[in-house]
Amino acid sequence: MKITKYIHSCLVFEQNNFKLLVDPGNYTFADGLLSADDFADVSAILITHIHADHLDMDNIKKIIALSNAPVFGNKQVAQALQKEGINAILFTDGVRMFGQMEFKAMPIIHMPLLDSPIPEMTGYVINGNILHSVDSMDASLTQIAGIDLLILPIMAPFCNELQVTQFADALKPKHILPVHDGYAKAFFVKLRSQTYLKHFEARGITFLQPPEAHISNGTTVVFKFAI
């Protein structure tokens, strides 16, 4: 499987020519570095929750028009899409195959936000060895310990580096793919990455850093990880 991280929390999971696009949000397209055309060949789209940095409605419409890809999401996501004339396939729990990739869905709790309701959010265990915790660092997820890869939010109004490291340390993954960092300029992402790298290296965890060449206008454009 190849995992490609685009800006902020946008990911593409790819195996045997099947491409699953996850959470193309407004930060993904904000700088004009990416457009719907970059996702014209996706096979399916998966949305974890309704926050705009994970669901950019205008670009979802464009991507669907280009790719004719079906959209999957939880009930709140499906309702939001339905209001825009988009039919979504419900995926709130259980297991679904995307091509040959196995996604086990589970309701997870979004981290608290200032003066904002908590959305319905769905996380995934992928092929039994990858955890996508989305915007959650809930203690209940620590039961999924020792996995190969943790997709981890590292920067947000709802967290700090102590919360991030405590959550990841408890999970003890072999690798960490950082996401949710579209807020910051390149120099700050690099500084934070170096801090996390040092912390996790001491614990035998590989913290994957985006290559310098893939930093543009202060935003991570693309980072590929094969597993």
C-alpha positions in Angstrom: 0.0 0.0 0.0 1.1 3.6 -0.7 -0.1 6.4 1.4 0.2 9.9 0.1 -0.3 12.8 2.4 -1.4 16.1 0.8 -1.9 19.4 2.6 -3.1 19.2 6.2 -5.2 16.0 6.6 -5.9 15.0 3.1 -4.7 11.5 2.3 -4.8 9.0 -0.6 -4.5 5.3 0.1 -3.5 3.4 -3.0 -3.1 -0.3 -3.7 -3.3 -2.2 -7.0 -4.6 0.9 -8.9 -7.4 1.6 -6.4 -7.1 5.1 -5.0 -9.1 6.1 -1.9 -9.2 9.8 -1.2 -9.7 10.7 2.5 -10.7 14.2 3.8 -10.0 16.7 1.1 -10.6 19.8 3.2 -10.4 23.5 2.6 -6.8 23.8 3.7 -5.9 21.3 1.0 -6.9 23.8 -1.7 -6.3 27.1 0.2 -3.0 28.1 -1.4 -3.9 27.1 -4.9 -1.1 24.5 -4.9 -3.7 21.7 -5.4 -7.0 21.6 -7.2 -9.8 19.1 -7.8 -8.0 18.1 -11.0 -5.2 16.5 -8.9 -7.8 14.0 -7.7 -9.6 13.3 -10.9 -8.5 9.6 -11.0 -9.6 8.6 -7.4 -11.7 5.5 -7.1 -13.7 6.4 -4.0 -13.9 9.2 -1.4 -14.1 8.9 2.4 -15.0 11.7 4.7 -14.4 11.3 8.5 -16.4 14.3 9.8 -18.0 17.5 8.7 -15.4 20.1 9.7 -14.3 22.2 6.8 -10.6 21.3 7.0 -11.7 17.7 6.3 -14.7 18.4 3.9 -14.5 21.1 1.3 -17.9 20.9 -0.2 -17.1 22.9 -3.4 -14.1 20.8 -4.3 -15.9 17.6 -3.4 -18.4 18.4 -6.0 -15.7 19.1 -8.6 -13.8 15.8 -7.7 -17.0 13.8 -8.0 -17.8 15.4 -11.4 -14.3 14.5 -12.6 -13.9 11.1 -11.1 -17.5 9.8 -10.7 -16.2 8.4 -7.4 -18.7 7.2 -4.8 -18.5 9.0 -1.4 -18.6 7.3 2.0 -19.1 8.8 5.4 -21.0 8.7 8.7 -24.6 9.9 9.2 -23.7 13.5 9.8 -21.4 13.6 6.8 -24.1 12.0 4.7 -26.7 14.6 5.8 -24.4 17.5 5.0 -23.7 16.0 1.6 -27.3 15.3 0.9 -28.1 19.0 1.5 -25.8 19.7 -1.4 -27.4 17.1 -3.7 -24.7 14.5 -3.1 -25.6 10.9 -2.1 -23.2 9.3 0.3 -22.9 5.6 1.3 -23.1 5.2 5.0 -20.0 3.7 6.7 -20.1 4.1 10.4 -18.9 0.8 11.8 -17.9 -2.7 10.6 -15.5 -3.5 7.8 -15.5 -2.4 4.2 -13.1 -3.3 1.4 -11.8 -0.5 -0.8 -10.2 -2.5 -3.6 -8.0 -4.9 -1.6 -7.7 -2.5 1.3 -9.6 -3.4 4.5 -11.0 -0.4 6.5 -12.5 -1.1 9.9 -14.6 1.9 10.9 -15.2 2.9 14.5 -16.9 5.9 16.1 -14.3 8.0 17.9 -14.5 11.2 19.9 -13.2 14.5 18.5 -11.0 16.5 20.8 -12.9 19.4 22.5 -13.1 22.7 20.8 -13.8 26.2 22.0 -17.5 27.1 21.8 -18.1 24.5 19.2 -20.2 21.3 19.1 -18.4 18.0 18.8 -19.1 16.4 15.4 -19.8 12.8 14.7 -16.4 11.4 13.7 -15.2 8.0 12.4 -11.8 6.6 12.7 -10.3 3.6 10.9 -8.0 0.6 11.4 -6.6 -0.2 8.0 -5.4 -3.6 6.9 -5.2 -4.4 10.6 -1.9 -2.5 11.1 -2.6 1.2 10.5 -4.6 3.5 12.8 -6.1 6.7 11.5 -7.2 8.5 14.6 -8.3 11.6 12.7 -8.8 14.4 15.2 -8.9 12.2 18.3 -6.5 11.3 21.0 -9.0 9.6 23.2 -7.7 7.2 25.8 -9.9 4.4 24.4 -7.7 4.2 21.3 -4.7 3.2 23.3 -6.0 -0.4 23.3 -4.9 -0.5 19.6 -1.3 -0.7 20.6 1.8 -1.8 18.8 0.5 -1.1 15.3 2.8 -0.5 12.3 1.6 3.1 11.6 -0.2 5.7 13.5 -1.6 8.7 11.5 -1.4 11.3 14.1 -2.6 15.0 14.4 0.3 17.0 15.6 -1.0 20.6 15.4 -4.4 22.0 16.2 -6.4 24.4 18.4 -7.4 21.3 20.4 -4.0 19.9 21.3 -0.4 20.6 22.4 2.8 18.7 22.0 2.4 17.1 25.5 -1.0 15.6 24.5 0.3 14.5 21.2 3.3 12.6 22.6 1.5 11.1 25.6 -1.1 9.7 23.2 1.4 8.3 20.8 3.7 7.0 23.5 0.8 5.0 24.9 0.0 3.5 21.5 3.7 2.5 20.8 3.4 2.4 17.0 6.4 1.5 14.9 5.9 4.6 12.7 4.1 7.9 12.9 2.8 9.8 9.9 2.1 13.4 11.1 -1.0 15.2 9.8 -3.2 18.2 10.7 -0.3 20.6 10.3 -1.7 22.9 7.6 -1.9 25.8 10.0 1.8 26.6 10.0 4.6 27.9 7.8 7.4 25.6 6.7 10.0 26.7 9.2 7.6 26.0 12.1 6.5 22.6 10.8 10.2 21.7 10.4 10.9 22.8 14.0 8.0 20.9 15.4 9.0 17.8 13.4 12.5 17.9 14.7 11.2 18.1 18.3 8.9 15.2 17.7 11.6 13.2 15.9 13.9 13.5 18.9 11.2 12.5 21.3 10.0 9.5 19.4 13.5 8.3 18.3 14.3 7.8 22.0 11.4 5.5 22.2 12.1 3.4 19.1 9.4 5.0 17.0 10.1 6.3 13.5 8.6 9.8 13.1 8.2 10.3 9.3 9.2 13.8 8.1 8.2 15.4 4.8 11.1 15.9 2.5 12.3 19.5 2.2 11.6 19.4 -1.6 7.9 18.9 -0.9 7.5 22.0 1.2 6.1 24.9 -0.8 4.7 28.3 0.4 4.8 27.1 4.0 2.6 24.1 3.5 3.3 20.4 3.1 2.2 19.5 -0.4 2.8 15.8 -0.6 4.5 13.1 1.4 4.5 9.5 0.4 4.8 6.5 2.7 4.8 2.9 1.5 3.8 0.1 3.8 
